[in-house]
Amino acid sequence: MFHGLEARATLGTTKYEMQRDRRTRARELAIQGLYQLDVQGPDLLEHLGEFFKEADCDDFVRKLASDWTRGTWENLAQCDELIAASTIKWQFKRLAPVDKSILRLAVYQLKFCPDIPPKVVINEAIELAKKFSSCKSSAFVNGVLDAVFKKESV
């Protein structure tokens, strides 16, 4: 049922790195869930729990990935509007599904997750683009998120 992006968990050595790595892993799963929803449709939302259960054994990671995926999907129109308004010379519908998923999650976190510092959101999104998308995507993601952040901070 689920196919496409594959993520690898990273291992940290300190408590901070382990916690950060768990959140990074949750972001990886969330963008995979968003990718699947974008490609296969919203009916898949009810089956995301199964995907997260198969993809990671850590309850914290699964819950965070589920919360972020559902939160992003529930606020999709607002996230997409901010992305579309911040993409210069790109039509929203022409964005690659992977880039769209990364941007959607990051915009959701910038707008609706005040506990996550904007710098962390943007840096994590750039790293996700480097890992899962094309070589030019990280710069594109950085530019779009910087524009979104500036619009939202005003």
Secondary structure, DSSP 8 states (H G I E B T S, - for coil): ---S--------SSHHHHHHHHHHHHHHHHHHHHHHHHHH-GGGGGGHHHHHHHH---HHHHHHHHHHHHHHHHTHHHHHHHHHHH-TT--GGGS-HHHHHHHHHHHHHHHH-TTS-HHHHHHHHHHHHHHHS-TTHHHHHHHHHHHHHHHHH-
